[in-house]
Every structure is written in C-alpha cells, then in structure tokens.
C-alpha cells in the first residue's frame, strides 16, 4: 500500500471528477463553438464548470478564463497586463518566494527592459504589506504576490496588499494555485484583479487551470486565434478537462470550512508527534498564517534527498523543496529567502496533505520517519550523538 503525502506537487483525481469527465471524451465529444447539438452540449458543460469555479472564489462566471494550468495563468496575468500598460510604466513588484512561473516570467521581462522589485520575506516567509507600499513607484504597473506558498504554506496578507494596490491604482495579481480549494477565498474581499488557479492541485485533472480576471481589467491576450474565452484565450476548449476542474471546484467548496479544520488538525497532530519522536527538527513557518495541509520540516544532520528516497523505499511519497525544482541540487529559493543556509536547506522535507489524506497515512509517516532519520544521521560526519 502506498502512502501519498506530496499533494502540493499534485493530487489524485477524485472518482466523481473522472465520472463527470468521461462522457465528454465519448458520446459528448462536440466542439463548444459548433452550433449543432453536440456543440451545445459541450458549451453548456463549460458554462456550468465556469460557474462552479467562479463560485469557489466569489467571482462572476464571466470573470473566469480557462487555460492550460497555473503556469499559463501566471504568464497570462503578468505578460498580459504589462503589455497593455507599458506606455504608463515598466516597473513590477513581486516577492522572492514566488513560484518559477512568476519569477522566470519576471526575469524574462527584465531582459525586455522592465524593472522588477523582488521583495524579501521574514523568517516565516511572510511579507509585510507596508513593504509593498514602500516599493511602489510612479511607473509601477503591476504587483504580483502569491496567496499561499507551495513549499512552506505561508499565507500572505493579500487583503491589506489589495487595499494598498487600490489606493495607488495599480493592478494586483496573485498566484492562488496552492490556496484554491484549501482555504475559503473571496477575490472581491482580497482586492485582486487577477487570480491564478490550477485544477490538478484540488483533485481535478492536469493541464487545465483558470485565471480570474476582474471585470474591466485590460489584459492583452497571449494566445491569438479564434474568439474563444471571450477573445481572451484562443484555442478549442479542453472540454473534459474543464468539466473535471468544475466538478473538483464544486466538491472542494462543499464542506470547505470543516475540511480546513480536519486537515489542520491532522497536520498539527503529525507535527507534534514528529517533534516528540525526532530530536533536532523544526517546522518552517510554524507560527505564520499557513495552509492547513502543508508542513515543511527542517531535519538537522540529514539530507532531504536521502530522506525522500528512504521514505519512497517504504512506499511513502513526500518531497524536498518544490517538485518543480527537485532533481536539481540547488537549494530551494524559498528556504534561502527565509534565511536558511544551503546546508540547512538540503535537510528539508515537505509533507503535504489533501482532502483524501487519512490519519492512517500520517500515522505511517510518524511511525516510519524516526528510524530513517536516525539511520541517516548515523552516517553523517556532522551528527554528534549526545554525550560524545
Ligand atoms: N504556482 C504555484 C504556487 C504552484 O505550486 C504551481 C505548481 O506547482 C504552479 C504555479 C504551476 O501550476 P501548473 O502545474 O498547473 O502549471
């Protein structure tokens, strides 16, 4: 039996999601732009999915643009707004702990003459809204601050940043890929103009996502072609994927408040038991507002890769750093930004839960990890056993 605790990388699809999608591969295969019955079936299904995704974040359905995932949503938001605003200014504000979909996009824009301020965060990965205010310049056209971090789970004070952006008349984008479906979200209260989402992080299919675009936001389209998605994203819609995303959003919204409590309790119990069983470990961002499903643990005198591989051999899946950068031996940019040295960064373990995680899953980890840490530490030349 495998135990999956790497849900910030991706989540298993719910059975109900697959069932909702299946007819749109088979009998209801129409192109949503066609005027005949087949097309209209597909169009109606997309409309329903759009409403479901909109409802999950407190948006209007006309404010949801479907696209290929979180990466495209981030690219569309950032490139689309700066392209439409470049005659007004070329300065962007973001943070050092964004996902590469935001950071690399900003770096590309720097090569094209834009200037980017990468705000530092504190040791919990938290940004102070005042930092954003202080960074605003007359030529600032975009603020892009993620809602919740994928590695350590820190939730940023987006509502306060939203007020600052509104006061200054600057567009605000937030990468909400990790927050969507895990905590209640109201884009109107947050004050964002754009909000990125990805279906596969909330038990939906991969390769589909959405960008919330507040009514009236002038976003230049990146993918040109037909008039799909109200001329905002050309290309025949991925109907089964969109339907699956809609079902996943619908199911995430049902009982979300209880689920936040259940998952948070499971995570907190797991952390308390791990801390009691293993000496010299600590939890990153422990006291910051944090996603209820995310636990990032620093294990001193042990190597993250070694821990992940050893756990994998016991059929438990977790990760070290972010899934998108694992495989490289670079320390995580998020852990570096919260002040960890490269050596410390290498000993980090990300354990991420989902709505489908049970206490049996966390029990297995709590029972298995102490022995593994002990064995790896015995091999470490830096580990000093007590009394030696
Ligand atoms: N943004 C964040 C915070 C993420 O965690 C991820 C995925 O790891 C993405 C963006 C990219 O989303 P997708 O995998 O849908 O391209």
Boltz pocket constraint, residues with backbone or C-beta under 6 A from the ligand:
constraints:
  - pocket:
      binder: B
      contacts: [[A, 8], [A, 9], [A, 68], [A, 69], [A, 70], [A, 71], [A, 72], [A, 74], [A, 99], [A, 101], [A, 146], [A, 148], [A, 149], [A, 150], [A, 175], [A, 177], [A, 178], [A, 197], [A, 198], [A, 199], [A, 207], [A, 208], [A, 209], [A, 324]]
      max_distance: 6.0
